[in-house]
Amino acid sequence: MVDKIMNDNKFLTYSNDLHLPIDMREELAKPLGELITKTPILELIKRINADKPPLVVLVGDYCVEDALKHNLIPDISIIDGKNLRKPYKQISIHNAKVIKSKNPPAIISIKTWKKIKKAINQQLHLLEAKKPKEPIVLLIEGEEDLLVLPTTLEVPDNSYVVYGQPHQGIVLIKVTANVKFKFKKLIERMKVEQNED
């Protein structure tokens, strides 16, 4: 069972940052999972209690703050200090380990991807050891929007990756092999930054 949960994915094969092409922006603005509009966080909590996902990752300041108001502490929170690209109040999670990383807008930084993978593995090791998970916050300088993609590839199957859909609610991604395949194809369409000579 644990072997199936442990994160041995081989998705991180890039050595350079990935840029989002303009022609993909509209596509990625649409929900990448199930859009929950009615009392979204309460519905999310109900689903978590029923499904017991191995990991719950929330992406976005407003989404994380709303969860905390309902006493839902994500295993991993990915925030950038902004909401709708405007400065947002500082979010604090008691006893959380904070990892800082830079991720410019419209980019997936490979350094940030590696930090996401490391944070996920830390939580999975605690899960394997049957120890309580300790919350981790990835505090991003730049933008966290695109980090839903590598996060979904790196978490174990049956995990939840959740992010906010502006003015509508939240998007719940229940991670499966099929979802990972779809997200891998999206990432393969991004432009790989070229090293300068």
C-alpha positions, 0 to 999 in steps of 0.5 A, a space after each residue: 500500500 505504502 509503495 503505491 502512495 510513495 512519490 516515485 513519479 518521473 515527471 520532472 524531466 526538464 532542466 529549464 523553466 517552462 513558459 506558458 504560450 499565449 495560445 494556452 492561456 484561455 484554455 488554462 483559465 477554464 476549470 481543470 477539474 470539478 468546479 464547486 460553486 455552492 458553499 465550496 469549502 464546506 463541500 470540500 471538507 465533506 468530500 475529504 471526510 468521505 474520500 480520505 485523500 492521502 494529500 490535500 494541496 490548496 493553491 491560492 491565497 483566498 482559497 487557503 484563507 477560506 479553508 483556514 476559516 473553516 478549520 481545514 488545514 491543507 497538508 501543503 498550501 501554495 500562496 503568493 501574497 496576492 489575490 486576483 493579482 493584487 496584494 493580499 493579507 498575510 496568511 499564517 498557519 500555526 506550526 507550518 514549515 515555510 518554504 520560499 521560492 521564486 516563480 515569475 508570472 506565466 512560468 513554471 520554475 524548475 527550482 520551484 517544481 523541485 521544492 514542490 516535489 520535496 514538500 510532497 515527499 516530506 508529507 508522504 514520509 510522515 504518512 508512511 511512518 504513520 506520523 501526523 503530517 505537518 503543514 507546509 506553506 510554499 510562499 511564492 515570490 511571483 505567481 503561483 497560478 501555474 503550479 497547479 500543473 506540477 503539483 498534480 503530477 507529483 502528488 500520489 493518486 487519489 490526492 486532492 489539488 484545489 484552487 480558486 476559480 475567480 468569482 465562481 468557487 473552487 476547482 477540485 482536482 481528484 488526482 488519477 492516472 488519467 488526470 496526470 496524463 492530461 496534465 503531462 500533455 499540457 506541460 509538454 505544450 509549454 515552451 522550454 526556456 533556452 540557455 543563453 550561450 
